Amino acid sequence: MKKFYCYSRCSTCKKAQNWLDEHQVQYDKQDLVAQPPTKEELLAIFAKSERPLQYFFNTSGQDYRKMNLKEKVPSMTKEEAATLMAQNGKLIKRPLMVDETNVTCGFKEDIYQTTWL
């Protein structure tokens, strides 16, 4: 089953959810801020992707900037990143969509089209 991690106050998440609903994609929804993925879930998500850790961070978020993560992420381990993100869901780029083999962060219609249909 596909899992859609989002934030209710995020306009990009709303666009992605509308797209999923319009295309009748089945998914389980989880609020990234109220209930962030666990460290173990995040490590499993990282393992499904060839992307660097930077891909999973909400680099335009206030918390990311306050914590000066731009300087820290390049030398961070996956375990360190997963621990941080599990403690603060606002650090995760949203929406985050995963299934057994695929992972996408953010919403681009063409990527959703090829990955989730």
Secondary structure, DSSP 8 states (H G I E B T S, - for coil): --EEEE-TT-HHHHHHHHHHHHTT---EEEETTTS---HHHHHHHHHT--S-GGGGB-TTSHHHHHTTHHHHGGG--HHHHHHHHHH-GGGB-SSEEE-SS-EEES--HHHHHHHH-
